[in-house]
Amino acid sequence: MAEILQKDGTWAFDGDALRLAPGRDKNVSLLRKTLGELVLPLRALAGVSFEQGKKTGRLRLRLRDGADPLLLATGGRLTEPHDPYQLIVESGRYGVAEYFVDEVRNALLLDQVPADPVDAYLLPGPAVPVSVSAGDGTASFDGEQVRLEWNWKTEDAKAAAGARTLALSEITGVQWHPGVGLENGFLRFTVRNAPAKAPPKYDPNAVELWNFRKDPLMALVAAAVQVRLPHPATQVRDVRPVLAEAALAASAPAPAPAVEDGHDAVLRRLRELGELHRSGVLTDEEFAVAKRAILRKM
């Protein structure tokens, strides 16, 4: 077993999984403390590295794309000190850090863990229910629906519309963006059949964030929702047969009038196409091309 204990946190590796526990030091971010200990299966890891500095070094884990709903929902924008996959190492422990890296790398080689993307989440995401108040509102998620409530700092028109309740079945995507410089951040939910997105300040499906201490905690809500949505790799895999069928139909001669069973099949494919379009998997152009091809069968 390899283990490294630092003020910033403790990392332990038993050959099958890594346990990442945040430290109790005052400099450890609120997000990492709230996340608590993370258990990372070896198969979710794409690599590990150690960077030495004059006073401190840094251990970094690289996860396989699509393995962690937190990284997916935040678009890789969780930087130090909020990134749970980084650990600050004091200069006196550089030897331990190098040993830790060697042990993890050897395990990856022995188990022949690939570094390519995965098509299913390998981490469970934050526990629910989860509720965070930051920026211009409060976002809560109980595993089935998101509740957005506004505070006195909310823009008037947005607040006048009242609190929002979004069923998980209505949500097609979620995104957390940190504030950068003078630009505010946000937590935004993409909702099926919603009008075009407005700036977060006016968007009733978004919480605007202002670079305050609790803003990163909104990433927990984003990740809790993300892990319960279809995995992006699954959505991509599902659309390919539809597009392939449409292309084949477009290149084939127009068939003779179909019997009743064939007619029902065409209607079913049209309904499936419409669902893919509404969920955002198919663009308007792809939907139009595929629809024309399928209609030739009628």
N, C-alpha and C positions, 0 to 999 in steps of 0.2 A: 504493500500500500504506500502511495506517495501522498504527502500532505505538506502544505505550506500555510503557516499562520502569520498574519500580518494585522496591523491596525485597521487596514482597509477591508479585511475580510479573511476567511479561511477557505482554501480549496483542498479537497481530498479526492483521491482517485483510487478505486479498489479493483480496477481491471475491467469492470463492466460499466461503471457509471461514474460521473463526476458530481460531487456535492459542492455547491457554491453558496457559502453563507456570508452575508454582509457583516462587516465589523461594527463595533459600537462607537467608534470614534466619531466626534462631532462633525468631521468633514465628510463622512459617508452620506450620500444623498438620501433624501426622504423616499424617493422612489425605490431604491435598492432595499432600504430598511422595511418598507411596506411589502415588497415582494417576498422578503424572507429568504429562506433556503431554497435553492433550485436544485433539482435532481436531473442531470442531463445524461441520457443514455449515450453510450459511446457511438452508436450508429447515427446519432444526430450531428456528430462532429465532423467537420471537413478539415480542420487543421488547428495547430497551436503554435504560438511563437512567444519569444521573450526578447524584449528590447532593453538594453542596458543604458542607463544615464549616469551622470556624475553623482547625483545624490540618491535618486530612486530609479528603479526600472519598472517595466510594465509587462505583465503576462496578458496575452490576448488569446481568446478562443474564436475560431471561425466556424460558424454553423453551416450545415448544408442548406441551400436555398429551399424555403418552404417548410422547414422543420419546426420553426418557432413562430407561433401566431403573434407574439409581441414584436418581433423584428419585422414581420410582414405588415402588421398594422401601422407601424411607425416608419416604414420605408427605409430602415437602416439609419434613421436620423437621431437615434439615442446615442449621444456622445458622452465621453467622460465629463462629469462624474456619475452620470445616470446609467451608463452601459453596464449591465450585470455581468458581462463577459470580458471585463477587464479587471485587473487586480494590480494595485500599486505595490511594488516590492522594494523594501529598504535595501540599501547597498550591502549590508552585512548578510543578506540572505540570497545573494545572487546564485551561489552554488546550489542551494536548495531549489531555486526556481529552474535552473538548467536541468537538474535531475528530474524534476516534475515533468518538464517538457519531453525529456527523453523517454520517460515511462509511458506517457500518453501516446507519443509517436510510435513507439514500439508496439503498443497494443493495437493501434490503427493498422499497422502493417500486418501483424499476426492475424487479426480478424478480417483482414482484407476489406476494410470499410471504404466504400467508394466516396468520392468527394462531390459526385454529381447531385443535382436537385432531387428532392423527394416529392411524391404525389400524395402525401398524407402528413398531417401534423404529428410530430414525435414528442411534443411537449403539451401538457394539458391546458396551459393558459392560466390566468388568475382565477381564484375561486370566486364563486358568486354566492350571495348577492354582493355587488360592489357599487359604491356610491362615492362620487368625488364632487366637491364644490370648488370651483376656480373660475377666474375670468368673469363672464357675464351670466353664469348659470351653474346648475347642478345636473350632472348626468348620473343616472342610476340604471343598473341592469340586474335583473333577477334570474336570468337564464332564458326567459321567454319574451320579455319586452323591455324596451329602453324608455326611460322617463326623463324628459328634459324640462327643467323648471328654471325660471328666470329670476334675477335679483334686481335691485334698484339701479344697477349700472347698465342694464340691458337697454338697447336702443328702443325707443318708444313703440314703434310699429310692431317690432318683434315681440315685445312684452305684451302688447295689447291683444295679440292672438292667443295668449294664454299658454299654459304648459302643454307639452307634446308627449303623446304616448305612441311609440312605434313598435309594432309587433315584429318579432324576428323574421317572420315570413315576408314582411314588406321590405326588409333591408337587403340590398344587394352588394353593399360595400361599406367600409369604414376606413377613415384616415385620420391620423394624428400628425400634426405639424407643429414643431416648436417655434416660438418667436425668435427671430433673428434680427439683431440690431433694432431698428425702429419699426420693423415689420412684425405685426402680431401673429401669434400662432392660432391653431384651432383644432377642435375635434369635430369631424363632420361625418354624417351618415348619408350614404347614397340610398335614396328610397325609390322603389319602383313607381313609375308613372308620375313622379314629382316634376314640377316645372324646372326650367334651366337653373343651374346653381347661381346663387347670389353671393356676394362677399359674406364671409362668416358673420360680420356685424349685423347683417340683415337676414341671413339664412335661418329659417325656423328649425332646420335640421342640423344646426351646427352650434357649438359653443365657442365663442371667441376667447382667446387666451392672451395674457398681457405680460409674459415674462416674469411672473411671480413664482414664489417658492413651490406652490402646489400644482402649478401647470403640468409638470411631467407626470403627475398621478393620473391625469386623464388618459394616459397611454394604457393604464390598467383596464379601463372601461373598453377602450378600443380593442385590446387583445382578447378580453373575455367575450366580446361579440364576434371577433374575427374567427376564433377557433370553432364557433358554432355555425359558421357559414360554409358553403361548399368550398373545398380547397381549390385554389386557382388552377392547379394542374388538372383537376378533374373537369373543370369547365372547359378547358382547352381541349381535353381529350374527347369530350362529348360532342363538340361542334364539328370536329373533323369529318366523321361519317356523314353528317348532314350536308356539308359543303361538297364532299366527294360525290354523294348521290346526286346533288344538284348539277354538278359539272357533267356527270355521266348522262343525266337526262337531257341536258342542253345539247349535247353532241349527238344524241340518238334521234332518228326520225320520229315524227309524231305518231304515237300508237293509235290503233283503232279504238273506237269507243269501248270503254272499260265496262266490265260487268259490275254488279252492285258491290261485291266484296272489294274489288279494286278501287272503286269510287270511295268507299269508306276508308281505305288505307290512305288515299290521297288527302282526304280531309283530316285524318289523324296527323299526317306529316305536316300539314299546314298549321294545325294547332301547335305542334311541337316547335315549328319555326317561329310562330308568334311568341311563344313563351321564351325562347332563346333571345328573341329581339327585345322583349320587354325587360328581361333581366340584364340586358347590356352585353351579353356574350356575342351577339351578332351586331355589326354596325348597320346603319340604314341601307348602305349600298349592298352589303352582303345579303341582307334580308331580301331586298328587292330582286337581286339576281336569283337567289335560291327559290323565291316564291314563283317567279316567272317560269323557272324550269319545272317545278313541281306541277304547276297549273297546266302545263302541256300534256300531262297524263290524263286530264279530265276529258 
